[in-house]
Amino acid sequence: MLALVTGAGSGLGFAIADELARRGYDILAVSRTGGDIPLLRQKHPERKIEFLSMDLSVRENCLDLLEKTKDRNVSLLVCNAGFSAIGPLERTSLDKEIDIVNLNDVATLILVKSFLSRFLEKGKGRVLVVSSAASFSPAPYMAVYHASKAFVTYLVHGYHRELRNRKSEVTISQLCPGPFHSGFEKRAGMCFLRHTMPVEKIAGKAVSGCLKGKLTIVPGLEMKLAHLFSHLLPKRWMTVFLDKRREISEK
């Protein structure tokens, strides 16, 4: 069994790759830098751990990844690579926010659509897309990130219904975690001040849910309640509760 995991060099991507290796998967890890890949190899000497250095915010690199894997027997795709930015709209970089959309949305679309098509031809396969609790509602000072994750959620739900209509054994799942400590915070220029869940626990729940074919995986009671209330409250009220100013790092 071979799992392709994007953003696998650190953080949640690494934790998911670690969990999959523990469950018997060989890993094709994709990220901009190697990060903790040597540690993954050290922890799982019995598994084949490969690494490809790619910046998937560049469309051509996504297409190159598809070409490099066209003859590989990938049975599980984990689309995890993503990042964010935080700050007042007039101060955040437009170029950076375009890269957020390119990585969080365009790369996800290219890889998920392509691998689902491959899996449908084979009649089996699983896709796990890392979305976020941010997809539940818009938020000031992180508007682009929240919007990018809403795109991911709608994409997954749409493809899931297509697979159900076909009565296919191919499955797609989305993971919607709340805050957790990782390099994500540093790259976004923020620090989570609320309760966080250990990334290893999130990874365990993500892999278990994916292998069961669960559509939406929301780790933790607090995030499950947030998911529920996001369907009950008007979006403009949610933006009051999700004001991100207090999470903006002091420069």
C-alpha angles and dihedrals in degrees: 000000000000126000123193110209122186120205087023098144095089146345121021094350091056091046091051092048089049091051093048092049089051088055094053105270125136109224133228100192119198125188142126092261134021093242109159097355091113088056090051090054090047092051094047109033090159092061128075107241116188127182132206120187108218139147101219093190083082109080094213090057090056090053090047090053090053090051093048092051101040092104096037120103096233109173100176131036120198110193101195108137112116145121143191145211130214134200145079111321094243092055104043117093115257090206090054092048090051088053089051090056091044093053102033096041116012095043090044091051093048095048099038095046092046097047093044088055090050092047092049089055090052093041094233143060142108134238125198115190118193106222120157145234080256087078090069094074146357117262134196117242091021098050097135095049093048091047091049091054092047087058090053092051094050091046092053093047092050094049091044091059091048090054091048091050089054091047085230125171088220110105136197125197135180125212116212107186126175123224121328131165116256143118086288089083095052093048091048093047094238144103125218109236098181130077113301131199122227109262092228091059091050090050092051093052091044095054094042091051093045094051089051090052093243113169102213123024115193112176118209135025094256092057092044089056091047088053091052095048092047087068093049105043127067113256093240089059091049090057088061092054093043099051103150100197093104090057095055110114119239109245 
